């Protein structure tokens, strides 16, 4: 039983994190990089990682950076 439980838990964790907030096991069609600031709880996302990294760097310089994460746009 333990031999099957560990792979099942690993697959469940992978499915939950594979596409951000989505619990879908489908591959993410539009992965995005997001971040939040301390000013509000809104997330700022973009498909272009270079754009988001520049915005994250600016937020860090301003001292308002909170977190960076990946998500999936289901559009």
Secondary structure, DSSP 4 states (H G I P E B T S, - for coil): -HHHHHHHHHHHHHHHHTTTT----SPPSSEEEEEEESS-S-EEEES-HHHHHHHHHHHHHHT-EEEEEEEE---
